[in-house]
Amino acid sequence: MAQPLTYDLIRAQVAELLYLEPAELGDTDNLFDAGLDSVRLIGLIERWKSHGATVGFVDLAEAPTLTAWWPLLAPRPAP
């Protein structure tokens, strides 16, 4: 398995798809308004699953901001 996800890694990967610098993405910016589309979101989810994330498309699409995504994507301690 790849390294665990970090907030900065998520921001960087989203920014890369949107042809932005990570600093250009605000924590509460609507990522769909910034140019993210459903196909790219699906690609991100697949990439993040390789890091251990278990989130689904609908969970992220309902609130498309970095702030809303982080609690869903943050690594969880093993039980």
The 8 nearest C-alpha neighbors of each residue, nearest first, counted from 0:
[[1, 50, 49, 2, 51, 3, 48, 47],
 [2, 0, 50, 49, 3, 51, 4, 47],
 [1, 3, 50, 4, 0, 51, 49, 5],
 [4, 2, 50, 74, 1, 5, 51, 73],
 [5, 3, 50, 8, 2, 73, 74, 6],
 [4, 6, 8, 7, 9, 3, 73, 74],
 [5, 7, 9, 8, 10, 69, 4, 73],
 [6, 8, 10, 5, 9, 11, 21, 4],
 [7, 9, 11, 5, 10, 6, 12, 4],
 [10, 8, 12, 6, 7, 11, 13, 5],
 [9, 11, 7, 13, 8, 12, 21, 14],
 [12, 10, 8, 14, 21, 9, 13, 15],
 [13, 11, 15, 9, 14, 10, 8, 16],
 [12, 14, 10, 16, 15, 11, 9, 17],
 [15, 13, 19, 17, 11, 21, 16, 12],
 [14, 16, 18, 12, 17, 13, 19, 11],
 [17, 15, 13, 14, 18, 12, 39, 35],
 [16, 18, 14, 15, 19, 34, 13, 35],
 [19, 17, 15, 16, 14, 20, 13, 21],
 [20, 18, 14, 17, 15, 21, 23, 24],
 [19, 21, 23, 22, 14, 18, 15, 24],
 [20, 22, 11, 14, 23, 24, 10, 19],
 [23, 21, 20, 24, 25, 19, 10, 14],
 [22, 24, 21, 20, 19, 25, 14, 10],
 [25, 23, 22, 21, 26, 28, 14, 10],
 [26, 24, 28, 27, 23, 22, 65, 64],
 [25, 27, 65, 66, 28, 64, 24, 67],
 [26, 28, 64, 25, 66, 65, 29, 67],
 [29, 27, 25, 64, 26, 30, 24, 33],
 [30, 28, 64, 32, 63, 31, 27, 33],
 [29, 31, 33, 32, 63, 35, 64, 28],
 [30, 32, 35, 34, 33, 29, 36, 63],
 [31, 33, 29, 30, 34, 35, 28, 36],
 [32, 34, 30, 31, 35, 29, 17, 28],
 [35, 33, 31, 32, 17, 36, 30, 16],
 [36, 34, 31, 30, 33, 39, 17, 40],
 [37, 35, 39, 38, 31, 40, 34, 30],
 [36, 38, 40, 39, 41, 35, 60, 56],
 [39, 37, 41, 40, 36, 42, 35, 43],
 [38, 40, 42, 41, 37, 36, 43, 35],
 [41, 39, 37, 43, 42, 38, 44, 36],
 [40, 42, 44, 38, 39, 43, 37, 45],
 [41, 43, 39, 45, 40, 44, 46, 38],
 [44, 42, 46, 40, 41, 45, 47, 39],
 [43, 45, 47, 41, 46, 42, 48, 40],
 [44, 46, 48, 42, 43, 47, 41, 49],
 [47, 45, 43, 44, 49, 48, 42, 50],
 [48, 46, 44, 50, 49, 45, 52, 43],
 [47, 49, 52, 51, 45, 50, 46, 44],
 [48, 50, 47, 51, 46, 1, 0, 45],
 [51, 49, 1, 47, 48, 3, 52, 2],
 [50, 52, 48, 49, 53, 47, 3, 0],
 [53, 51, 48, 47, 72, 54, 50, 74],
 [54, 52, 48, 51, 55, 72, 47, 71],
 [55, 53, 52, 71, 58, 72, 56, 44],
 [56, 54, 58, 57, 53, 59, 44, 60],
 [55, 57, 59, 58, 60, 41, 54, 44],
 [56, 58, 60, 59, 55, 61, 54, 62],
 [59, 57, 55, 56, 61, 60, 54, 62],
 [58, 60, 57, 56, 61, 62, 63, 68],
 [59, 61, 57, 63, 62, 58, 56, 37],
 [62, 60, 59, 58, 57, 63, 56, 67],
 [61, 63, 60, 59, 64, 67, 58, 68],
 [64, 62, 60, 30, 29, 59, 61, 31],
 [65, 63, 27, 29, 67, 66, 28, 30],
 [64, 66, 68, 26, 67, 69, 27, 63],
 [65, 67, 64, 26, 68, 69, 27, 70],
 [68, 66, 64, 65, 69, 62, 70, 63],
 [69, 67, 65, 71, 66, 70, 72, 64],
 [68, 70, 72, 71, 73, 66, 67, 65],
 [71, 69, 73, 72, 68, 67, 66, 74],
 [72, 70, 68, 69, 73, 54, 67, 58],
 [73, 71, 69, 70, 52, 68, 74, 54],
 [74, 72, 70, 69, 71, 75, 4, 5],
 [75, 73, 3, 72, 4, 76, 52, 51],
 [74, 76, 77, 73, 72, 78, 52, 51],
 [77, 75, 78, 74, 73, 3, 51, 52],
 [76, 78, 75, 74, 51, 3, 73, 52],
 [77, 76, 75, 74, 51, 73, 53, 52]]
